[in-house]
Amino acid sequence: MENYVNANSISTRWPAGRPGKDWCYFFLKRWRGEVRLKRPTNVRRSRAEVSPTIVRAFFERIRTHLEGVPATHIINYDESNLQGTRKFLI
């Protein structure tokens, strides 16, 4: 969040442009029905091993879908971000 705030010259009331522990605590409390903390898990080696050829093929396939879309409108989600009763898409 700090990088986004600084890159877009957004003024905030947070010191150094980033939220502190209190803000995070109250954010989680406010959204307790929608957001939950998860522990990181290790990725199996078979899922982590991706060749440069596979990565290039992926980007070739999505190139046409991304043409004309500003980089600010692209959000990186993994499957865990799309779980739950409500889905927030920007």
KAFEN-V487353 format. One record per helix or strand of 2 or more residues. SS is the DSSP state (2 for helix, 1 for strand). FROM is the first residue (numbers start at 1). TO is the last residue. If there is no record, write none. Layout:
BEGIN
{{SS,FROM,TO} {SS,FROM,TO}}
END
This chain:
BEGIN
{{2,2,7} {2,15,17} {2,21,30} {2,45,48} {2,52,66} {2,71,73} {2,79,82}}
END
